Each structure stands twice: as structure tokens, then as C-alpha cells.
Amino acid sequence: MLTECRPELTRHRGYREEVSSAVKTNQPVQTQDLCDTERLFLQAMTDLQFGYFERIRIEGGRIMLDPSIAPVRQVKFGSSAVATGDHALEFQLKQHASDFFAFVRSIERGEIRRLEVRYGLPVLAEVERCAPTTRGR
């Protein structure tokens, strides 16, 4: 059973290339700080390892999981494969993932045109129609 994702939203002070301090006030640190949709997307990034996602809709600070969000895997030949192995259910998030989810939570309505993933972590997002949240707690 999935629980509804309702992160506490903060006022975003405008677009910046780096995550603003306003976004960091809603920064998840552990996987238990994530709602079910965020956990599912984190697992999808981990499974992808290298590649990207396109057209990720954001509504109310939540990723809208949609079957049309298909990962595109990048394959490099002539190098050793990265072992994914077994992962613990609960763990501390890497800074890349924590920043990504804090950024998503700060957006009321928008779309990530392309999210690049390396080693299972989000590293670069192209964002369009980004409307920062106007609600705060």
C-alpha cells in the first residue's frame, strides 16, 4: 500500500542553479524521510545506474509517477560493469539524492525535461515551467 506523499513545502526564493537555502529547510536525510513515490523513484534511479529520465511532472511538490516516464539507459562498452548488489531498506541519502528531493518538494507545479543519472544518483536536471511553491509551514 502506497502512502500519499505530502512533503512540507517551503517558500522558494526563485530559480538558482544550485539548491537554495529555502529548499534545504525541507531536506530529506534518510530514506525514512521519503514518501512512497519518492522511494519508488529513488529505486528507479538506482536500478538505472547510468542514463536519464524525461518529462517528469511535478505537482504540489510531488513527482507524478506516470508509465510514460521511461528510463533511457546509457551503456558504455569496454569498461567493467558497476555492481548494484543488495541495498538496505533504510539508509542515509547521498547529498545528490537529498538535494534532488528537496528541489522537487520546493516546486508547486513544473516539469523536469530531463534528469541525468550517474551511478544511480541524480546529477543534472533541465527544468521548464518551474513554479515555486507559495505555501509554507
Residue, then its C-alpha position, 0 to 999 in steps of 0.5 A: m500500500l502506497t502512502e500519499c506523499r505530502p512533503e512540507l513545502t517551503r517558500h522558494r526564493g526563485y530559480r538558482e542553479e544550485v539548491s537554495s537555502a529555502v529548499k534545504t529547510n525541507q531536506p530529506v536525510q534518510t530514506q525514512d524521510l521519503c514518501d512512497t513515490e519518492r522511494l519508488f523513484l529513488q529505486a528507479m534511479t538506482d536500478l538505472q545506474f547510468g542514463y536519464f529520465e524525461r518529462i517528469r511532472i511535478e505537482g504540489g511538490r510531488i513527482m507524478l509517477d506516470p508509465s510514460i516516464a521511461p528510463v533511457r539507459q546509457v551503456k558504455f562498452g569496454s569498461s567493467a560493469v558497476a555492481t548494484g548488489d543488495h541495498a538496505l531498506e533504510f539508509q542515509l541519502k547521498q547529498h545528490a539524492s537529498d538535494f534532488f528531493a528537496f528541489v522537487r518538494s520546493i516546486e508547486r507545479g513544473e516539469i523536469r525535461r530531463l534528469e541525468v543519472r550517474y551511478g544511480l544518483p541524480v546529477l543534472a536536471e533541465v527544468e521548464r515551467c518551474a513554479p515555486t511553491t507559495r505555501g509554507r509551514 
